[in-house]
């Protein structure tokens, strides 16, 4: 399944899990557990040595999943993510080099910002859907409300410090289309192979939109 741009990811549910894979053998059952709970968009971060292999395994074995690469920091990261079969990319910040590489590779990008100046820089490059990161640390809901004034045409995916309890508060904001969260994939559940727990967490997250 191809996606025309990252904003279309929001149509698949209110939360995008931010996933850290430590063991390659966990990748496929984790993806299956999330999809079973109604979460199809999966951001796998480039924070471990097996991350790219995990993305490739998920994309190949779980076709219902829309697998993306998180923590894109270099042009090499972008190319490697595309080669692994990723359908979108997420970066903690934004640089022209990252934007150009994603355009060259045909990889839709969700670039990270944390200030008004960075929003303007990403806008100038043609991006209207941005990741606010680290969301809670840089001002959270108050910052998003403040940004809505000068940037009424910009939508956000806040990520960083958001929980199941606070996510509905973010999702109520007009300029928030989806939020990112690591609570869907707790490390202790992955280590224990408790895929039923992860499916339950995914189902809770998938149901959040109905609450706002």
Backbone as a chain_set.jsonl record, in Angstrom:
{"seq": "XXXXXXXXXXXXXXXXXXXXXXXXXXXXXXXXXXXXXXXXXXXXXXXXXXXXXXXXXXXXXXXXXXXXXXXXXXXXXXXXXXXXXXXXXXXXXXXXXXXXXXXXXXXXXXXXXXXXXXXXXXXXXXXXXXXXXXXXXXXXXXXXXXXXXXXXXXXXXXXXXXXXXXXXXXXXXXXXXXXXXXXXXXXXXXXXXXXXXXXXXXXXXXXXXXXX", "coords": {"N": [[0.841, -1.19, 0.0], [0.668, 2.14, -0.949], [1.351, 5.46, 0.225], [0.17, 8.75, -0.3], [1.052, 11.048, 1.049], [2.292, 12.095, 4.287], [0.219, 13.094, 5.863], [-1.999, 11.597, 5.261], [-1.69, 9.41, 6.86], [-2.969, 9.877, 9.236], [-5.577, 9.162, 8.83], [-5.798, 6.547, 9.449], [-6.005, 6.102, 12.133], [-5.85, 7.37, 15.54], [-3.383, 7.311, 16.871], [0.1, 6.896, 16.488], [2.331, 4.397, 17.026], [5.492, 4.66, 18.615], [8.212, 2.888, 18.086], [10.702, 0.814, 19.498], [12.95, -1.568, 18.638], [14.655, -4.16, 20.027], [15.346, -6.82, 19.671], [15.494, -8.819, 16.847], [13.755, -10.961, 16.432], [11.434, -10.196, 17.661], [10.106, -8.442, 16.032], [8.142, -9.112, 13.951], [5.977, -10.526, 15.379], [5.297, -8.422, 17.098], [4.407, -6.41, 15.341], [2.212, -7.771, 14.269], [0.627, -8.004, 16.566], [-0.003, -5.317, 17.121], [-1.428, -4.571, 14.805], [-3.561, -6.33, 15.061], [-4.855, -5.114, 17.144], [-5.913, -2.925, 15.946], [-4.193, -0.932, 15.13], [-2.409, 0.286, 12.549], [-0.436, 1.878, 11.415], [2.951, 2.088, 11.793], [5.706, 3.295, 13.421], [8.997, 2.676, 13.344], [11.834, 3.14, 15.146], [15.138, 4.283, 14.325], [17.071, 3.343, 16.286], [18.412, 1.175, 17.197], [20.673, -1.596, 16.494], [19.329, -3.525, 14.99], [17.22, -2.334, 13.773], [16.642, -1.623, 11.011], [16.5, -4.147, 9.782], [14.341, -5.106, 11.198], [12.27, -3.422, 10.338], [12.161, -4.179, 7.64], [11.415, -6.863, 7.891], [8.884, -6.612, 9.123], [7.465, -5.178, 7.136], [7.46, -7.033, 5.082], [6.276, -9.368, 6.177], [3.898, -8.588, 7.363], [1.617, -7.388, 5.704], [-0.594, -5.765, 6.11], [0.222, -3.755, 7.719], [1.473, -0.402, 7.854], [4.503, 0.55, 7.451], [6.93, 2.655, 8.811], [9.988, 4.597, 9.033], [11.538, 5.86, 11.852], [13.432, 8.492, 13.47], [15.104, 9.504, 11.438], [18.069, 10.873, 10.464], [20.135, 11.365, 8.726], [21.126, 11.508, 5.225], [21.874, 8.99, 4.42], [20.393, 7.432, 6.192], [17.818, 7.843, 5.201], [17.913, 6.652, 2.657], [18.5, 4.013, 3.375], [16.202, 3.367, 4.809], [14.252, 3.441, 2.811], [15.176, 1.375, 1.187], [14.663, -0.712, 2.899], [12.013, -1.064, 2.655], [10.261, 0.742, 3.767], [7.4, 2.914, 4.069], [7.061, 5.503, 4.788], [8.753, 8.282, 6.376], [10.103, 9.599, 9.448], [11.451, 12.353, 11.089], [13.492, 13.679, 13.759], [14.073, 16.355, 13.705], [14.382, 18.956, 11.198], [16.11, 19.175, 8.119], [17.388, 20.639, 5.113], [18.766, 18.803, 3.597], [17.767, 16.315, 4.446], [15.095, 16.594, 3.64], [15.429, 16.839, 0.844], [16.562, 14.357, 0.249], [14.496, 12.595, 0.938], [12.577, 13.397, -0.901], [13.881, 12.707, -3.273], [13.99, 9.941, -2.976], [11.353, 9.326, -2.977], [9.988, 9.124, -0.586], [7.571, 9.76, 1.676], [7.657, 12.329, 4.108], [7.546, 13.051, 7.587], [8.43, 15.698, 9.18], [10.294, 16.793, 12.057], [9.672, 19.434, 14.418], [10.173, 22.135, 16.774], [9.905, 24.766, 17.355], [8.601, 28.034, 16.373], [10.153, 29.148, 14.34], [11.283, 26.874, 13.191], [8.993, 25.647, 12.232], [8.365, 27.471, 10.21], [10.584, 27.109, 8.551], [10.245, 24.439, 7.708], [7.763, 24.713, 6.455], [8.491, 26.382, 4.332], [9.79, 24.583, 2.777], [7.747, 23.14, 1.844], [6.26, 21.552, 3.567], [3.393, 20.83, 5.416], [2.368, 19.294, 7.371], [3.475, 18.402, 10.422], [5.751, 17.035, 12.838], [5.58, 17.622, 16.215], [8.112, 17.818, 18.43], [10.347, 17.402, 21.184], [7.226, 16.847, 22.358], [5.805, 17.334, 24.935], [7.887, 18.322, 26.504], [8.607, 20.71, 25.212], [6.465, 22.379, 25.503], [3.964, 21.365, 24.891], [0.44, 21.125, 24.951], [-0.149, 23.847, 25.366], [1.745, 25.114, 23.728], [0.981, 24.151, 21.204], [-1.55, 25.29, 20.974], [-0.798, 27.976, 20.889], [0.682, 28.028, 18.508], [-1.293, 27.655, 16.662], [-2.424, 30.08, 15.991], [-0.618, 31.848, 14.346], [-0.101, 29.918, 12.436], [-2.418, 28.699, 10.959], [-2.862, 26.91, 8.95], [-1.339, 24.692, 9.331], [-0.799, 21.369, 10.365], [-0.333, 19.077, 13.096], [1.586, 16.362, 14.525], [1.964, 15.595, 17.59], [4.607, 14.315, 19.555], [6.281, 12.575, 22.103], [6.472, 12.166, 25.374], [3.754, 11.852, 25.685], [0.836, 10.228, 26.929], [-1.52, 7.501, 27.384], [-3.497, 8.604, 28.947], [-3.22, 11.377, 28.606], [-3.34, 11.766, 25.865], [-6.007, 12.161, 24.695], [-6.458, 14.873, 25.287], [-4.66, 16.206, 23.676], [-5.577, 15.368, 21.165], [-7.967, 16.664, 20.945], [-7.404, 19.163, 20.043], [-7.637, 21.426, 17.328], [-5.567, 21.587, 15.481], [-4.204, 19.234, 15.682], [-3.773, 16.128, 14.305], [-3.103, 13.511, 14.725], [-1.35, 11.58, 17.173], [1.886, 10.691, 18.466], [3.142, 7.856, 20.25], [4.892, 6.042, 22.771], [3.85, 4.37, 24.585], [2.323, 2.261, 23.736], [3.908, 0.113, 23.194], [5.385, -1.179, 25.478], [8.582, -1.925, 26.873], [8.887, -4.051, 28.675], [6.738, -5.71, 28.117], [7.292, -6.47, 25.492], [9.73, -7.827, 25.866], [8.802, -9.97, 27.338], [7.257, -11.226, 25.526], [4.574, -10.714, 25.53], [2.192, -10.489, 23.744], [-0.551, -10.277, 23.699], [-1.106, -8.344, 25.595], [-0.041, -6.088, 24.318], [-1.723, -5.948, 22.117], [-4.089, -5.275, 23.435], [-3.392, -2.728, 24.425], [-3.056, -1.421, 22.005], [-5.667, -1.513, 21.008], [-6.966, 0.114, 22.869], [-5.729, 2.54, 22.266], [-6.511, 2.892, 19.602], [-9.171, 3.403, 19.957], [-9.308, 5.953, 20.918], [-9.991, 8.196, 19.353], [-12.745, 8.205, 19.187], [-13.423, 9.2, 21.606], [-12.999, 11.891, 21.694]], "CA": [[0.0, 0.0, 0.0], [1.449, 3.367, -0.985], [0.674, 6.609, 0.804], [0.539, 9.943, -1.067], [1.788, 11.953, 1.931], [2.183, 11.629, 5.666], [-1.058, 13.483, 6.474], [-2.95, 10.499, 5.066], [-1.515, 8.432, 7.938], [-3.924, 10.18, 10.298], [-6.863, 8.538, 8.538], [-5.769, 5.15, 9.888], [-6.154, 5.999, 13.582], [-5.401, 8.562, 16.26], [-2.07, 7.182, 17.51], [1.171, 6.171, 15.806], [3.278, 3.923, 18.038], [6.923, 4.9, 18.409], [8.665, 1.539, 18.426], [12.129, 0.502, 19.597], [13.123, -3.024, 18.544], [15.968, -4.602, 20.504], [15.613, -8.176, 19.163], [14.858, -8.978, 15.549], [12.669, -11.946, 16.486], [10.223, -9.57, 18.197], [9.537, -7.484, 15.083], [6.917, -9.555, 13.282], [4.856, -10.694, 16.315], [4.895, -7.116, 17.604], [3.586, -5.781, 14.296], [0.94, -8.509, 14.203], [-0.154, -7.663, 17.761], [-0.509, -3.955, 16.954], [-2.457, -4.601, 13.76], [-4.719, -7.024, 15.628], [-5.544, -4.161, 18.004], [-6.454, -1.829, 15.15], [-3.152, 0.071, 14.844], [-1.739, -0.165, 11.32], [0.709, 2.727, 11.096], [3.985, 1.733, 12.755], [6.983, 4.002, 13.289], [10.096, 1.937, 13.964], [12.934, 4.094, 15.263], [16.492, 3.832, 13.989], [17.831, 3.517, 17.521], [19.078, -0.077, 17.554], [21.357, -2.196, 15.353], [18.459, -4.398, 14.192], [16.034, -1.573, 13.378], [16.344, -1.732, 9.578], [16.06, -5.52, 9.534], [13.003, -5.231, 11.775], [11.342, -2.765, 9.414], [12.033, -5.015, 6.448], [10.656, -8.059, 8.267], [7.497, -6.201, 9.328], [6.866, -4.809, 5.855], [7.303, -8.232, 4.269], [5.441, -10.396, 6.8], [2.622, -8.039, 7.835], [1.265, -6.42, 4.66], [-1.63, -4.825, 6.576], [0.899, -2.67, 8.425], [2.123, 0.675, 7.101], [5.738, 0.64, 8.232], [7.756, 3.831, 8.575], [11.246, 4.692, 9.765], [11.702, 7.025, 12.69], [14.781, 8.948, 13.803], [15.926, 9.765, 10.26], [18.961, 12.003, 10.76], [21.088, 11.563, 7.633], [20.715, 11.054, 3.896], [22.055, 7.531, 4.41], [19.238, 6.864, 6.889], [16.668, 7.892, 4.286], [18.099, 5.629, 1.619], [18.402, 2.695, 4.008], [14.788, 3.145, 5.145], [13.553, 3.127, 1.565], [15.62, 0.04, 0.773], [14.062, -1.682, 3.821], [10.594, -1.198, 2.339], [9.432, 1.69, 4.525], [6.469, 3.698, 3.271], [7.17, 6.902, 5.188], [9.844, 8.543, 7.298], [9.894, 10.597, 10.487], [12.735, 12.87, 11.568], [13.335, 14.442, 14.999], [14.149, 17.75, 13.291], [14.312, 19.063, 9.742], [17.182, 19.821, 7.37], [17.144, 20.611, 3.67], [19.338, 17.563, 3.07], [16.808, 15.244, 4.714], [13.955, 16.818, 2.765], [15.818, 16.534, -0.532], [16.766, 12.912, 0.128], [13.183, 11.954, 0.953], [11.962, 13.702, -2.204], [14.593, 11.897, -4.266], [13.652, 8.531, -2.77], [9.902, 9.143, -3.004], [9.598, 8.702, 0.759], [6.858, 10.83, 2.382], [8.359, 12.661, 5.346], [6.95, 13.804, 8.682], [9.602, 16.303, 9.803], [10.123, 17.278, 13.414], [9.901, 20.844, 14.746], [9.854, 22.455, 18.171], [9.772, 26.214, 17.48], [7.941, 28.704, 15.254], [11.132, 29.289, 13.262], [11.405, 25.582, 12.522], [7.763, 25.477, 11.463], [8.509, 28.279, 9.005], [11.578, 26.472, 7.689], [9.617, 23.267, 7.095], [6.742, 25.233, 5.546], [9.163, 26.895, 3.137], [10.162, 23.419, 1.97], [6.528, 22.522, 1.345], [5.655, 20.646, 4.547], [2.306, 21.426, 6.19], [2.054, 18.355, 8.455], [4.747, 18.357, 11.119], [5.842, 16.37, 14.142], [6.062, 18.462, 17.312], [8.96, 16.934, 19.233], [9.598, 16.525, 22.1], [6.005, 17.64, 22.535], [5.532, 17.795, 26.303], [9.041, 19.073, 26.993], [8.715, 22.046, 24.604], [5.282, 23.207, 25.759], [2.757, 20.557, 24.779], [-0.847, 21.668, 24.521], [-0.075, 25.303, 25.327], [2.49, 25.508, 22.533], [0.152, 23.856, 20.031], [-2.575, 26.338, 20.908], [-0.144, 29.212, 20.474], [1.076, 27.913, 17.102], [-2.476, 27.644, 15.784], [-2.716, 31.436, 15.551], [0.143, 32.236, 13.159], [-0.011, 28.816, 11.468], [-3.718, 28.026, 10.922], [-2.867, 25.914, 7.873], [-0.37, 23.648, 9.656], [-1.28, 20.3, 11.242], [0.768, 18.511, 13.881], [1.584, 15.074, 15.217], [2.819, 15.736, 18.769], [5.242, 13.075, 19.993], [7.256, 12.771, 23.173], [5.9, 12.42, 26.688], [2.295, 11.702, 25.669], [0.383, 8.967, 27.497], [-2.913, 7.148, 27.094], [-4.365, 9.521, 29.695], [-3.136, 12.751, 28.091], [-3.545, 11.808, 24.41], [-7.267, 12.793, 24.283], [-6.35, 16.331, 25.394], [-3.973, 16.649, 22.457], [-6.398, 15.073, 19.994], [-9.079, 17.614, 20.881], [-6.949, 20.395, 19.401], [-7.975, 21.441, 15.898], [-4.379, 21.424, 14.639], [-3.59, 17.918, 15.923], [-4.464, 15.098, 13.525], [-2.713, 12.203, 15.263], [-0.206, 11.778, 18.065], [2.795, 9.563, 18.573], [3.273, 7.392, 21.627], [5.661, 4.823, 23.021], [3.194, 3.552, 25.62], [1.685, 1.098, 23.124], [4.861, -0.992, 23.081], [6.299, -1.171, 26.624], [9.681, -2.865, 26.691], [8.725, -5.282, 29.461], [5.797, -6.576, 27.404], [8.013, -7.04, 24.342], [10.708, -8.797, 26.375], [8.078, -11.158, 27.809], [6.445, -11.786, 24.446], [3.169, -10.573, 25.928], [1.572, -9.837, 22.585], [-1.95, -9.988, 24.038], [-1.115, -7.038, 26.275], [0.192, -5.047, 23.314], [-2.968, -5.839, 21.344], [-5.027, -4.514, 24.267], [-2.957, -1.336, 24.423], [-3.347, -0.892, 20.672], [-7.12, -1.321, 20.905], [-7.281, 1.317, 23.658], [-5.265, 3.703, 21.508], [-7.345, 3.022, 18.402], [-10.497, 3.884, 20.363], [-9.233, 7.296, 21.474], [-10.649, 9.205, 18.513], [-14.18, 8.23, 19.494], [-13.615, 9.855, 22.896], [-12.751, 13.343, 21.621]], "C": [[0.88, 1.244, 0.0], [0.655, 4.504, -0.359], [1.113, 7.857, 0.047], [1.334, 10.951, -0.245], [1.533, 11.523, 3.37], [0.87, 12.033, 6.329], [-2.096, 12.378, 6.326], [-2.827, 9.431, 6.149], [-2.551, 8.633, 9.038], [-5.273, 9.517, 10.073], [-6.938, 7.108, 9.049], [-5.895, 4.997, 11.395], [-5.503, 7.164, 14.284], [-3.997, 8.498, 16.846], [-1.122, 6.386, 16.612], [2.157, 5.696, 16.869], [4.712, 4.23, 17.635], [7.644, 3.682, 18.968], [10.19, 1.444, 18.454], [12.262, -1.023, 19.628], [14.541, -3.398, 18.956], [16.355, -5.96, 19.919], [14.821, -8.377, 17.885], [13.664, -9.933, 15.606], [11.364, -11.362, 17.04], [9.458, -8.766, 17.147], [8.192, -7.924, 14.516], [5.773, -9.788, 14.265], [4.39, -9.38, 16.922], [4.0, -6.401, 16.598], [2.226, -6.456, 14.195], [0.039, -8.151, 15.378], [-0.764, -6.276, 17.643], [-1.629, -3.906, 15.925], [-3.722, -5.277, 14.281], [-5.532, -6.103, 16.532], [-6.09, -2.952, 17.261], [-5.477, -0.71, 14.848], [-2.313, -0.418, 13.671], [-0.49, 0.63, 10.977], [1.768, 2.548, 12.174], [5.267, 2.506, 12.461], [8.048, 3.238, 14.061], [11.323, 2.845, 13.975], [14.279, 3.459, 14.919], [17.406, 4.019, 15.197], [18.571, 2.254, 17.948], [19.712, -0.696, 16.314], [20.438, -3.026, 14.449], [17.258, -3.646, 13.606], [15.671, -1.753, 11.908], [15.876, -3.135, 9.213], [14.646, -5.731, 10.068], [11.964, -4.595, 10.868], [11.092, -3.633, 8.186], [11.192, -6.255, 6.739], [9.181, -7.732, 8.453], [6.804, -5.934, 7.997], [6.579, -6.047, 5.007], [6.259, -9.187, 4.851], [4.058, -9.911, 7.218], [2.157, -6.966, 6.846], [0.18, -5.437, 5.07], [-1.021, -3.618, 7.274], [1.475, -1.66, 7.438], [3.36, 1.039, 7.897], [6.547, 1.871, 7.822], [8.995, 3.813, 9.44], [11.3, 5.985, 10.557], [13.165, 7.329, 12.936], [15.673, 9.057, 12.563], [16.76, 11.017, 10.524], [19.914, 12.322, 9.621], [20.487, 11.1, 6.317], [20.834, 9.537, 3.803], [20.893, 6.834, 5.109], [18.034, 6.787, 5.959], [16.766, 6.781, 3.251], [17.95, 4.223, 2.192], [16.954, 2.365, 4.353], [13.996, 2.766, 3.91], [13.904, 1.719, 1.096], [14.988, -1.046, 1.64], [12.566, -1.857, 3.575], [9.685, -0.267, 3.105], [8.586, 2.545, 3.588], [6.422, 5.16, 3.674], [8.348, 7.035, 6.142], [9.474, 9.628, 8.281], [11.269, 11.05, 10.973], [12.529, 13.697, 12.836], [13.397, 15.948, 14.768], [14.04, 17.804, 11.776], [15.552, 19.75, 9.194], [16.828, 19.726, 5.891], [17.667, 19.312, 3.062], [18.391, 16.384, 3.263], [15.606, 15.382, 3.782], [14.258, 16.441, 1.327], [15.977, 15.027, -0.742], [15.433, 12.173, 0.09], [12.452, 12.191, -0.369], [12.58, 12.827, -3.29], [14.186, 10.428, -4.187], [12.144, 8.262, -2.862], [9.362, 8.665, -1.676], [8.878, 9.851, 1.452], [7.473, 11.052, 3.763], [7.466, 13.43, 6.31], [8.115, 14.419, 9.457], [9.305, 16.863, 11.188], [10.438, 18.754, 13.556], [9.625, 21.046, 16.231], [9.705, 23.951, 18.402], [9.053, 26.787, 16.264], [8.897, 28.864, 14.069], [11.286, 27.989, 12.481], [10.159, 25.255, 11.723], [7.876, 26.239, 10.147], [9.498, 27.664, 8.025], [10.984, 25.26, 6.969], [8.533, 23.689, 6.107], [7.361, 25.698, 4.242], [9.58, 25.767, 2.2], [8.941, 22.642, 1.488], [5.82, 21.591, 2.305], [4.619, 21.379, 5.395], [1.846, 20.514, 7.332], [3.366, 18.031, 9.142], [4.646, 17.6, 12.445], [6.347, 17.379, 15.168], [6.815, 17.561, 18.276], [10.054, 17.742, 19.925], [8.409, 17.285, 22.671], [5.821, 18.202, 23.947], [6.662, 18.686, 26.801], [9.104, 20.497, 26.444], [7.461, 22.89, 24.777], [3.955, 22.524, 25.548], [1.542, 21.282, 24.248], [-0.799, 23.191, 24.417], [0.668, 25.797, 24.09], [1.664, 25.271, 21.273], [-0.962, 24.885, 19.861], [-1.974, 27.65, 20.413], [0.229, 29.185, 18.994], [-0.112, 27.975, 16.152], [-2.823, 29.033, 15.272], [-1.96, 31.829, 14.296], [0.204, 31.159, 12.081], [-1.34, 28.05, 11.386], [-3.805, 26.906, 9.885], [-1.921, 24.749, 8.139], [-0.987, 22.652, 10.637], [-0.084, 19.635, 11.917], [0.476, 17.085, 14.342], [2.501, 15.242, 16.419], [3.321, 14.371, 19.245], [6.258, 13.399, 21.079], [6.599, 13.141, 24.48], [4.395, 12.274, 26.771], [1.926, 10.308, 26.175], [-1.053, 8.68, 27.068], [-3.864, 8.137, 27.758], [-4.367, 10.93, 29.109], [-3.415, 12.864, 26.597], [-4.874, 12.458, 24.01], [-7.222, 14.315, 24.342], [-5.654, 16.915, 24.168], [-4.879, 16.492, 21.237], [-7.603, 15.998, 19.865], [-8.699, 18.905, 20.165], [-7.176, 20.326, 17.898], [-6.76, 21.199, 15.013], [-3.614, 20.134, 14.908], [-4.411, 16.849, 15.214], [-4.228, 13.693, 14.067], [-1.574, 12.481, 16.232], [0.637, 10.511, 18.116], [2.952, 9.149, 20.015], [4.059, 6.104, 21.751], [4.965, 3.896, 24.008], [2.536, 2.3, 25.042], [2.598, -0.13, 23.126], [5.856, -0.978, 24.243], [7.348, -2.277, 26.513], [9.487, -4.156, 27.478], [7.755, -6.242, 28.795], [6.467, -7.232, 26.201], [8.973, -8.121, 24.815], [10.03, -10.097, 26.796], [7.287, -11.842, 26.698], [4.965, -11.729, 24.768], [2.419, -9.804, 24.842], [0.104, -9.517, 22.843], [-2.062, -8.641, 24.735], [-0.941, -5.904, 25.269], [-1.038, -4.87, 22.43], [-4.01, -5.051, 22.131], [-4.677, -3.024, 24.288], [-3.248, -0.666, 23.083], [-4.839, -0.612, 20.515], [-7.563, -0.091, 21.694], [-6.891, 2.577, 22.899], [-6.142, 3.955, 20.286], [-8.712, 3.604, 18.72], [-10.489, 5.332, 20.835], [-9.983, 8.332, 20.655], [-12.125, 9.326, 18.837], [-14.464, 9.001, 20.785], [-13.513, 11.377, 22.813], [-13.768, 14.026, 20.71]], "O": [[1.748, 1.386, 0.861], [-0.575, 4.509, -0.409], [2.302, 8.02, -0.226], [2.202, 11.637, -0.784], [0.665, 10.691, 3.636], [0.443, 11.373, 7.277], [-2.977, 12.237, 7.174], [-3.746, 8.635, 6.342], [-2.962, 7.677, 9.695], [-6.035, 9.327, 11.021], [-8.017, 6.516, 9.083], [-5.892, 3.872, 11.896], [-4.691, 7.874, 13.692], [-3.466, 9.522, 17.276], [-1.488, 5.352, 16.055], [2.764, 6.523, 17.549], [5.096, 4.082, 16.475], [7.679, 3.473, 20.181], [10.875, 1.93, 17.553], [11.75, -1.681, 20.533], [15.51, -2.998, 18.31], [17.535, -6.231, 19.696], [13.616, -8.13, 17.847], [12.674, -9.731, 14.903], [10.305, -11.974, 16.899], [8.288, -8.442, 17.349], [7.211, -7.184, 14.596], [4.673, -9.293, 14.021], [3.208, -9.231, 17.231], [2.96, -5.853, 16.962], [1.204, -5.785, 14.053], [-1.173, -8.01, 15.213], [-1.917, -6.074, 18.022], [-2.66, -3.273, 16.151], [-4.832, -4.841, 13.973], [-6.743, -6.276, 16.677], [-6.666, -2.052, 17.873], [-5.877, 0.348, 14.363], [-1.596, -1.413, 13.782], [0.416, 0.115, 10.321], [1.512, 2.827, 13.345], [5.84, 2.384, 11.378], [8.003, 3.166, 15.289], [11.793, 3.269, 12.919], [14.524, 2.281, 15.179], [18.389, 4.757, 15.138], [19.281, 2.262, 18.954], [19.329, -0.357, 15.194], [20.738, -3.21, 13.269], [16.377, -4.262, 13.007], [14.51, -2.009, 11.588], [14.952, -3.29, 8.416], [13.849, -6.448, 9.464], [10.894, -5.164, 10.652], [9.953, -3.798, 7.75], [10.354, -6.649, 5.927], [8.318, -8.482, 7.998], [5.692, -6.406, 7.761], [5.574, -6.1, 4.298], [5.451, -9.75, 4.113], [3.147, -10.716, 7.408], [2.288, -5.773, 7.117], [0.039, -4.382, 4.45], [-1.668, -2.579, 7.407], [1.904, -2.012, 6.339], [3.278, 1.752, 8.897], [6.81, 2.094, 6.641], [9.056, 3.11, 10.449], [11.128, 7.071, 10.004], [14.036, 6.511, 12.639], [16.861, 8.74, 12.625], [16.216, 12.092, 10.777], [20.447, 13.43, 9.551], [19.477, 10.396, 6.289], [19.998, 8.878, 3.183], [20.455, 5.769, 4.675], [17.319, 5.785, 5.936], [15.798, 6.06, 3.009], [17.347, 3.35, 1.568], [16.524, 1.22, 4.209], [13.158, 1.866, 3.959], [13.033, 0.965, 0.662], [14.794, -2.171, 1.181], [11.923, -2.696, 4.206], [8.468, -0.45, 3.103], [8.993, 2.859, 2.469], [5.813, 5.975, 2.981], [8.872, 6.044, 6.649], [8.634, 10.48, 7.992], [12.144, 10.225, 11.237], [11.496, 14.352, 12.977], [12.84, 16.724, 15.544], [13.654, 16.824, 11.139], [15.996, 20.77, 9.721], [16.071, 18.85, 5.472], [17.078, 18.784, 2.119], [18.226, 15.557, 2.367], [15.153, 14.397, 3.201], [13.444, 15.8, 0.663], [15.579, 14.488, -1.776], [15.256, 11.239, -0.693], [11.79, 11.294, -0.891], [11.868, 12.274, -4.127], [14.055, 9.756, -5.211], [11.713, 7.11, -2.829], [8.401, 7.897, -1.626], [9.522, 10.843, 1.792], [7.771, 10.103, 4.488], [6.73, 14.334, 5.915], [8.723, 13.752, 10.293], [8.204, 17.344, 11.455], [11.348, 19.272, 12.908], [8.939, 20.245, 16.866], [9.411, 24.374, 19.519], [8.911, 26.111, 15.245], [8.482, 28.728, 12.918], [11.404, 28.003, 11.256], [10.247, 24.652, 10.653], [7.524, 25.715, 9.091], [9.28, 27.693, 6.814], [11.195, 25.077, 5.77], [8.398, 23.09, 5.04], [6.82, 25.44, 3.166], [9.707, 25.961, 0.991], [9.07, 21.621, 0.813], [4.875, 20.905, 1.914], [4.912, 22.404, 6.011], [1.03, 20.916, 8.162], [4.268, 17.455, 8.533], [3.589, 17.545, 13.074], [7.434, 17.933, 15.003], [6.236, 16.651, 18.869], [10.624, 18.657, 19.331], [8.587, 18.265, 23.394], [5.695, 19.414, 24.123], [6.411, 19.7, 27.452], [9.595, 21.398, 27.124], [7.393, 24.003, 24.256], [2.92, 23.036, 25.976], [1.603, 21.966, 23.226], [-1.351, 23.763, 23.478], [0.268, 26.785, 23.475], [1.655, 26.109, 20.372], [-1.277, 25.297, 18.745], [-2.584, 28.351, 19.606], [0.108, 30.196, 18.302], [0.042, 28.307, 14.977], [-3.453, 29.159, 14.222], [-2.582, 32.117, 13.273], [0.527, 31.456, 10.931], [-1.379, 26.864, 11.712], [-4.703, 26.065, 9.936], [-1.721, 23.906, 7.266], [-1.618, 23.045, 11.618], [1.026, 19.63, 11.385], [-0.669, 16.669, 14.519], [3.71, 15.05, 16.29], [2.562, 13.405, 19.325], [7.0, 14.377, 20.981], [6.21, 14.291, 24.682], [3.809, 12.544, 27.82], [2.616, 9.331, 25.886], [-1.711, 9.524, 26.46], [-4.911, 8.469, 27.203], [-5.398, 11.604, 29.113], [-3.702, 13.957, 26.11], [-4.887, 13.245, 23.065], [-7.873, 14.983, 23.539], [-6.018, 17.989, 23.688], [-4.938, 17.375, 20.382], [-8.195, 16.101, 18.791], [-9.572, 19.655, 19.729], [-6.937, 19.293, 17.271], [-6.895, 20.665, 13.912], [-2.499, 19.959, 14.417], [-5.599, 16.683, 15.489], [-5.055, 12.799, 13.887], [-0.905, 13.508, 16.124], [0.158, 9.411, 17.842], [2.903, 9.989, 20.913], [3.912, 5.19, 20.939], [5.419, 2.777, 24.246], [2.223, 1.372, 25.787], [2.127, -1.266, 23.067], [7.051, -0.785, 24.021], [7.05, -3.403, 26.116], [9.87, -5.231, 27.017], [7.922, -7.457, 28.892], [6.239, -8.409, 25.923], [9.026, -9.206, 24.236], [10.59, -11.182, 26.639], [6.713, -12.911, 26.906], [4.192, -12.584, 24.337], [2.067, -8.636, 25.007], [-0.429, -8.574, 22.258], [-3.004, -7.886, 24.493], [-1.617, -4.879, 25.36], [-1.357, -3.748, 22.036], [-4.739, -4.244, 21.554], [-5.556, -2.169, 24.181], [-3.635, 0.501, 23.03], [-5.226, 0.413, 19.953], [-8.431, 0.659, 21.247], [-7.632, 3.56, 22.89], [-6.474, 5.1, 19.977], [-9.344, 4.223, 17.864], [-11.547, 5.889, 21.124], [-10.557, 9.261, 21.222], [-12.695, 10.415, 18.772], [-15.599, 9.407, 21.035], [-13.894, 12.077, 23.751], [-13.716, 15.242, 20.529]]}, "num_chains": 1, "name": "protein.A"}
